[in-house]
Every structure is written in structure tokens, then in C-alpha cells.
Amino acid sequence: MILAFLATRLGRGLVVGFALVMALIVNNSHQRSIGASNVLVASKEQGAKANAKNETVRAAAERPGAADRVRSRFCRDC
């Protein structure tokens, strides 16, 4: 009975329609996972840039005379 239904034009149309819908769902899922991985990669790159900037700031703060440089720049009446 099921095979007879699939042999009709309506049955074939439903099977093809179902296959197309499933293909769209799979493609949408794949595209979303690619987008999510791109967001993660961009976030890691931004984190690496921020860490590099923080490291340069820490290195400058550890050099001798750092407190005097801050005082001369930001303290007018000291």
C-alpha cells in the first residue's frame, strides 16, 4: 500500500518535497555551526590582542621610574 502511494505523482512529490526540506535544514544547521566557529575564532583573536596590550602595559609599569612618569603626567601640584 505504501509502495503504491509512493508510485503516484502525489507520493513522489511528497517524497521530493520532504527531501528538499531536509536538505535545507541540514544546510542551515551547517551554516550556523560555521558562523559559530567564526565567532569563536574572532573572539580568541581579540583576546590575544588584549593580552598582548596588557603585557606591554605591565612591562612598562615594571620598568624603573614608572611611578615618577605617572606622577609627572597626571599630578599637577605634586
C-alpha positions in Angstrom: 0.0 0.0 0.0 2.8 2.4 0.9 4.7 1.5 -2.3 1.5 2.1 -4.3 1.2 5.6 -2.8 4.8 6.4 -3.5 4.3 5.3 -7.1 1.7 8.0 -7.6 2.5 11.6 -8.6 1.4 12.9 -5.2 3.6 10.4 -3.3 6.7 11.2 -5.4 6.0 14.9 -4.9 5.8 14.5 -1.1 9.0 12.5 -1.0 10.9 15.0 -3.1 9.4 17.9 -1.0 10.5 16.1 2.2 14.0 15.6 0.8 14.3 19.2 -0.1 13.1 20.4 3.3 15.6 18.0 5.0 18.4 19.3 2.7 17.6 22.9 3.7 17.5 22.0 7.4 20.9 20.3 7.2 22.4 23.2 5.2 21.0 25.7 7.7 22.5 23.8 10.6 25.8 23.6 8.8 25.9 27.3 8.1 25.1 28.1 11.8 27.9 25.9 13.0 30.3 27.6 10.6 29.1 31.0 11.9 29.6 30.0 15.5 33.1 28.8 14.8 33.9 32.1 13.1 32.7 34.0 16.2 34.8 31.8 18.4 37.9 32.4 16.3 37.3 36.2 16.2 36.8 36.2 20.0 40.1 34.3 20.5 41.9 36.8 18.3 40.5 39.8 20.2 41.5 38.1 23.5 45.1 37.6 22.2 45.3 41.2 21.1 44.1 42.4 24.5 46.6 40.1 26.3 49.4 41.4 24.2 48.4 45.0 25.0 48.2 44.2 28.7 51.6 42.6 28.6 53.2 45.8 27.2 51.4 47.9 29.8 52.7 45.6 32.6 56.2 45.7 31.1 56.2 49.5 31.1 54.9 49.5 34.7 57.7 47.3 35.9 60.5 49.5 34.4 62.3 51.7 36.9 60.8 55.2 37.2 57.3 54.2 36.3 55.8 55.9 39.4 57.6 59.1 38.6 56.4 59.1 35.0 52.8 58.7 36.2 53.2 61.4 38.8 54.7 63.9 36.3 52.0 63.2 33.7 48.9 63.2 35.9 49.7 65.2 39.1 49.9 68.9 38.5 50.6 70.1 42.1 52.7 67.2 43.4 
